Amino acid sequence: MENIETLARVYFLAKKYVIQKGFSNEIDWQDQVSISNLNAQSFLKEYSWVVLASGLSDKVVSKVFPKIKTILKGWSSLEYIACNYDFIENHLLKVFNNKLKIKAILDTSLIIYSVGFEDTRTQIQKNGLMFLKTFKFIGDTTCYHLAKNIGLDFAKPDRHLLRISNKIGYDSPHVLCKLISDYISEKIQVVDLVLWRYATLDSNYEKKLGELMPFPNHTP
């Protein structure tokens, strides 16, 4: 109990820091995301973000994503994408020159247009990560990123979360985030986002967390 109380206290310190740095909107967004409210537009937006972010930093993707959304008209008309595939692809490649990723985004838009989103959502709810991995560029790690961004109860094993969980002696980011989530009654995805954002804001996060969490398995 002493360990989880310390863990919760440090989490709230990290959350306070993230909010003070101006990222409360991210926390609010993650808290409100729900698979039951997901539609084709929001799914394709999150899918596209995860595809573009694979192997790249959040900052890099943030610079190009608004332009990509504009070219795709915010995925408001999948018929428009289907009817103008080549034109849109050429336009997108001028903004983000990775043909495989751009093609993945367009092809997935066509799949949703073809089968309808209700069937897609049903498959997500029924088969979770396994179904998400049927989409291009969604693999064993990126499936967690997409899952949490569309409202499923997962933490993503990115490098920051892996370092944090390893530093304080937990087997995985999901185990760590679920432990905090259960104790403080916040979504796993929110806990994940707070710890991840804190890590992106403070380059000394490993050292500071190690000092604040005197657990048996942590190494200063």
C-alpha positions as CSV (number, residue, x, y, z in Angstrom):
1,M,0.0,0.0,0.0
2,E,2.9,2.4,0.8
3,N,4.3,1.9,-2.7
4,I,1.0,2.6,-4.5
5,E,0.4,5.7,-2.4
6,T,3.9,7.0,-3.3
7,L,3.2,6.1,-6.9
8,A,-0.1,8.0,-6.9
9,R,1.4,11.0,-5.2
10,V,4.2,11.2,-7.9
11,Y,1.6,10.7,-10.6
12,F,-0.4,13.7,-9.4
13,L,2.8,15.8,-9.2
14,A,3.5,14.9,-12.9
15,K,-0.1,15.7,-13.8
16,K,0.1,19.1,-12.1
17,Y,3.3,19.8,-14.0
18,V,1.8,18.8,-17.4
19,I,-1.3,21.0,-16.7
20,Q,0.9,24.0,-15.7
21,K,2.8,23.6,-19.0
22,G,-0.5,24.1,-20.9
23,F,-1.5,20.5,-21.8
24,S,-4.7,20.2,-19.8
25,N,-6.6,20.0,-23.2
26,E,-4.8,16.8,-24.0
27,I,-5.8,15.2,-20.7
28,D,-9.4,16.3,-21.2
29,W,-9.5,14.9,-24.7
30,Q,-8.1,11.5,-23.6
31,D,-10.6,11.3,-20.8
32,Q,-13.5,12.0,-23.1
33,V,-12.6,9.6,-25.9
34,S,-14.9,6.6,-26.0
35,I,-15.2,3.7,-28.4
36,S,-19.0,4.1,-28.2
37,N,-18.8,7.7,-29.6
38,L,-16.2,6.8,-32.3
39,N,-17.1,7.5,-35.9
40,A,-15.4,7.1,-39.2
41,Q,-13.8,10.6,-39.2
42,S,-12.4,10.3,-35.6
43,F,-11.1,6.7,-36.2
44,L,-9.4,7.7,-39.5
45,K,-7.9,10.8,-37.8
46,E,-6.4,8.7,-35.0
47,Y,-5.3,5.9,-37.3
48,S,-3.6,8.4,-39.6
49,W,-1.8,10.1,-36.7
50,V,-0.5,6.7,-35.4
51,V,0.7,5.7,-38.9
52,L,2.5,9.0,-39.4
53,A,4.0,8.9,-35.9
54,S,5.5,5.5,-36.4
55,G,9.2,6.1,-36.1
56,L,8.8,9.8,-35.8
57,S,8.5,12.3,-32.9
58,D,5.3,14.0,-31.8
59,K,6.7,17.3,-32.8
60,V,7.4,16.3,-36.4
61,V,4.0,14.9,-37.0
62,S,2.3,17.9,-35.3
63,K,3.8,20.2,-38.0
64,V,2.4,18.3,-41.0
65,F,-0.8,16.8,-39.6
66,P,-3.0,20.0,-40.0
67,K,-2.1,20.2,-43.7
68,I,-2.9,16.5,-44.2
69,K,-6.2,16.9,-42.5
70,T,-7.0,19.8,-44.7
71,I,-6.1,17.9,-47.9
72,L,-8.4,15.0,-46.8
73,K,-11.1,17.5,-45.8
74,G,-11.0,16.1,-42.3
75,W,-12.3,12.8,-43.6
76,S,-15.7,14.4,-43.8
77,S,-16.4,12.7,-47.1
78,L,-14.9,9.3,-47.8
79,E,-16.6,9.3,-51.2
80,Y,-14.5,12.4,-52.1
81,I,-11.3,10.4,-51.2
82,A,-12.5,7.4,-53.2
83,C,-13.2,9.5,-56.3
84,N,-10.1,11.6,-56.1
85,Y,-7.5,9.0,-54.9
86,D,-4.6,9.8,-57.3
87,F,-5.0,13.6,-57.0
88,I,-5.1,13.4,-53.2
89,E,-2.2,11.0,-53.0
90,N,0.0,13.4,-55.1
91,H,-1.0,16.3,-53.0
92,L,-0.3,14.5,-49.7
93,L,3.1,13.4,-50.9
94,K,4.1,17.0,-51.3
95,V,3.5,17.5,-47.6
96,F,4.7,14.1,-46.3
97,N,7.0,12.2,-48.7
98,N,6.4,8.7,-47.6
99,K,4.4,6.8,-50.2
100,L,3.8,3.7,-48.1
101,K,2.3,5.7,-45.2
102,I,0.3,7.9,-47.4
103,K,-1.0,4.9,-49.3
104,A,-1.9,3.2,-46.0
105,I,-4.0,6.2,-44.9
106,L,-5.8,6.4,-48.2
107,D,-6.4,2.6,-48.5
108,T,-7.8,2.4,-45.0
109,S,-10.1,5.3,-45.8
110,L,-11.4,3.3,-48.8
111,I,-11.9,0.2,-46.6
112,I,-14.0,2.2,-44.1
113,Y,-15.9,3.7,-47.1
114,S,-16.5,0.2,-48.5
115,V,-17.6,-1.7,-45.4
116,G,-19.0,1.1,-43.3
117,F,-17.9,2.2,-39.9
118,E,-20.5,0.3,-37.9
119,D,-19.0,-3.0,-38.9
120,T,-15.5,-1.7,-38.2
121,R,-16.5,-0.5,-34.7
122,T,-18.1,-3.9,-34.0
123,Q,-14.9,-5.7,-35.0
124,I,-12.9,-3.4,-32.8
125,Q,-15.2,-4.0,-29.8
126,K,-15.2,-7.7,-30.4
127,N,-11.6,-8.4,-31.3
128,G,-9.7,-5.4,-30.0
129,L,-6.0,-5.3,-30.7
130,M,-6.1,-8.3,-33.0
131,F,-8.5,-6.5,-35.4
132,L,-6.6,-3.2,-35.2
133,K,-3.4,-5.1,-36.4
134,T,-5.2,-6.0,-39.6
135,F,-4.7,-2.4,-40.7
136,K,-1.5,-1.3,-42.5
137,F,1.3,0.0,-40.2
138,I,-0.5,-1.2,-37.1
139,G,1.7,-3.8,-35.4
140,D,2.5,-5.2,-32.0
141,T,3.4,-1.8,-30.6
142,T,1.4,0.7,-32.6
143,C,-1.8,-1.2,-31.9
144,Y,-1.6,0.0,-28.3
145,H,-1.2,3.6,-29.4
146,L,-4.2,3.4,-31.7
147,A,-6.3,1.5,-29.1
148,K,-5.8,4.1,-26.4
149,N,-6.4,6.9,-28.8
150,I,-9.8,5.5,-29.8
151,G,-11.0,4.8,-26.2
152,L,-9.8,1.3,-25.4
153,D,-8.3,0.7,-21.9
154,F,-4.6,0.3,-22.9
155,A,-1.3,2.0,-22.3
156,K,1.2,2.2,-25.1
157,P,4.7,0.7,-24.7
158,D,6.6,3.6,-26.2
159,R,10.2,4.3,-25.2
160,H,9.3,6.9,-22.5
161,L,6.7,4.6,-20.8
162,L,9.0,1.6,-21.0
163,R,11.8,3.6,-19.4
164,I,9.5,4.8,-16.6
165,S,8.1,1.4,-15.8
166,N,11.6,-0.3,-15.9
167,K,13.0,2.5,-13.8
168,I,10.6,1.8,-10.9
169,G,10.4,-2.0,-11.3
170,Y,7.3,-2.8,-13.2
171,D,7.0,-5.4,-16.0
172,S,5.3,-3.1,-18.5
173,P,3.7,0.3,-19.0
174,H,0.3,-1.3,-19.0
175,V,0.8,-2.9,-15.6
176,L,2.1,0.4,-14.2
177,C,-0.7,2.5,-15.6
178,K,-3.4,0.1,-14.6
179,L,-2.1,0.0,-11.0
180,I,-2.3,3.8,-10.8
181,S,-5.6,3.8,-12.7
182,D,-7.3,1.4,-10.3
183,Y,-6.0,3.2,-7.3
184,I,-7.0,6.8,-8.3
185,S,-10.0,5.9,-10.5
186,E,-8.7,7.6,-13.7
187,K,-8.6,5.9,-17.1
188,I,-5.5,3.9,-18.0
189,Q,-5.2,6.0,-21.2
190,V,-5.2,9.2,-19.1
191,V,-2.5,7.9,-16.8
192,D,-0.5,6.9,-19.9
193,L,-0.9,10.3,-21.5
194,V,0.1,12.2,-18.3
195,L,3.3,10.1,-17.8
196,W,4.2,10.3,-21.5
197,R,3.7,14.0,-21.8
198,Y,5.6,14.6,-18.6
199,A,8.5,12.7,-20.1
200,T,8.5,14.8,-23.2
201,L,8.5,18.0,-21.2
202,D,11.3,17.1,-18.7
203,S,14.4,15.5,-20.2
204,N,15.5,14.5,-16.6
205,Y,12.3,12.6,-16.0
206,E,14.1,9.2,-15.4
207,K,16.3,10.6,-12.7
208,K,13.5,12.6,-11.0
209,L,11.1,9.7,-10.9
210,G,13.8,7.4,-9.6
211,E,14.5,9.8,-6.8
212,L,10.8,10.2,-5.9
213,M,10.0,6.5,-6.0
214,P,12.3,4.6,-3.5
215,F,11.1,1.2,-4.5
216,P,13.2,-2.0,-4.1
217,N,13.6,-2.5,-7.8
218,H,14.6,1.0,-8.9
219,T,18.2,1.9,-9.6
220,P,19.2,5.5,-9.0
